[in-house]
Amino acid sequence: MCLLYQNFDFCASIFRISNKLTTLSDKLLGEERGERWFEADTYWTKGELLGQLGEDAEMVAECYRKAIEVAREQEARFLEQRALESLKQLR
């Protein structure tokens, strides 16, 4: 019974992360239309979620690099530093 509960809990966690990635994808589509308020934060969060799913480190790093690029364009120092730190920890 305990093993069944653990599998259910694991699947529920994956489902929640998957839903968050879908929400992030929707936000990124809005940013492609010129709505860029949360773009750097969205890329950083996507990298965090992909990392939790165990995705390829290069895919995660690309999200962090994109977050850094956007944060620099927007002169958002905190977001830039956070993404730089995440990228550093990934390596």
Secondary structure, DSSP 4 states (H G I P E B T S, - for coil): -HHHHHHHHHHHHHHHHHHHHHHHHHHHHHHHTT--TTHHHHHHHHHHHHHHTT--HHHHHHHHHHHHHHHHHTT-HHHHHHHHHHHHHH-
